[in-house]
Amino acid sequence: MGFPVFARGVIPVPGTKTSVQPLNVPVRCGGVRVHPGDMVVADEEGVVVTPHARQERVLRDAEARLAEEAAQTLDAWETAHRSRIDQLLGEGGFTG
């Protein structure tokens, strides 16, 4: 289907039809507490968990960022990106 899948091993462990713990309780994934209703999004670059209470705000902010980036030319984006990278490298003590 073409979507990324993340796993800790190469041999899947089949699930069972019994539950060790009740459903809809907080869990820890990768050291992060995930509550029922939280949104978990993963891609090639990483995984992010958005608390349920902040989902609307995160969506609005993401849409605004997307619109801002869509309005920017590739040359302007490259210039701004290079500037941010150079600043971060300079703050880290790395110079060109």
C-alpha positions as MATLAB code, in Angstrom:
seq = 'MGFPVFARGVIPVPGTKTSVQPLNVPVRCGGVRVHPGDMVVADEEGVVVTPHARQERVLRDAEARLAEEAAQTLDAWETAHRSRIDQLLGEGGFTG';
ca = [
       0.000    0.000    0.000;
       3.018    2.299    0.105;
       2.754    3.620    3.663;
       5.654    3.393    6.152;
       5.497    0.803    8.911;
       7.666    0.972   12.024;
       8.607   -2.081   14.067;
      11.068   -3.096   16.751;
      11.773   -6.427   15.085;
      11.454   -8.338   11.844;
       9.123  -11.085   13.037;
       5.670   -9.884   14.100;
       4.248  -11.300   17.283;
       0.604  -12.228   16.669;
      -2.014  -10.658   18.889;
      -4.406  -12.577   21.031;
      -8.123  -12.224   21.567;
      -7.745  -11.596   25.277;
      -6.721   -8.307   26.811;
      -4.122   -8.140   29.545;
      -5.196   -4.634   30.518;
      -8.441   -2.740   30.074;
      -8.878   -0.713   26.884;
      -8.876    3.097   26.737;
      -6.282    3.660   29.444;
      -3.055    5.667   29.149;
      -0.012    3.774   27.823;
       3.666    4.560   27.330;
       5.143    4.338   23.820;
       8.810    5.105   23.363;
       8.874    6.769   26.767;
       5.928    9.052   25.926;
       2.599    8.850   27.734;
      -0.281    8.442   25.274;
      -3.849    8.894   26.498;
      -7.047    7.639   24.877;
      -8.089   10.148   22.213;
      -4.564   11.447   21.605;
      -3.517   11.637   17.966;
      -0.401    9.707   16.946;
       1.141   10.523   13.567;
       4.241    8.836   12.153;
       6.276    9.162    8.983;
       9.834    8.541    7.804;
      11.137   11.385    9.947;
       9.587   10.459   13.272;
       6.517   10.120   15.452;
       4.512   12.836   17.183;
       1.763   12.526   19.788;
      -0.734   15.371   20.043;
      -2.857   15.473   23.197;
      -6.575   15.329   22.468;
      -7.179   18.732   24.076;
      -4.693   20.432   21.682;
      -5.684   18.776   18.398;
      -7.817   21.631   17.055;
      -5.109   24.205   17.791;
      -2.381   22.035   16.255;
      -4.509   21.512   13.138;
      -5.133   25.282   12.770;
      -1.422   26.013   13.238;
      -0.450   23.318   10.709;
      -2.928   24.648    8.150;
      -1.593   28.190    8.627;
       1.983   26.948    8.192;
       1.004   25.016    5.076;
      -0.667   28.106    3.566;
       2.388   30.212    4.393;
       4.722   27.700    2.754;
       2.441   27.337   -0.301;
       2.575   31.098   -0.865;
       6.388   31.080   -0.784;
       8.496   30.560   -3.904;
      11.042   27.745   -3.902;
      13.882   30.285   -4.075;
      12.525   32.179   -1.064;
      12.067   28.918    0.863;
      15.630   27.808    0.055;
      17.037   31.175    1.153;
      15.089   31.114    4.454;
      15.993   27.457    5.053;
      19.697   28.063    4.415;
      19.575   31.053    6.763;
      18.017   28.944    9.554;
      20.590   26.183    9.061;
      23.478   28.647    9.077;
      22.126   30.254   12.259;
      21.803   26.886   14.016;
      25.280   25.844   12.925;
      26.692   29.177   14.103;
      24.992   28.825   17.496;
      26.528   25.357   17.763;
      30.009   26.693   17.098;
      30.231   25.449   13.533;
      31.330   27.891   10.868;
      31.700   27.542    7.104;
];
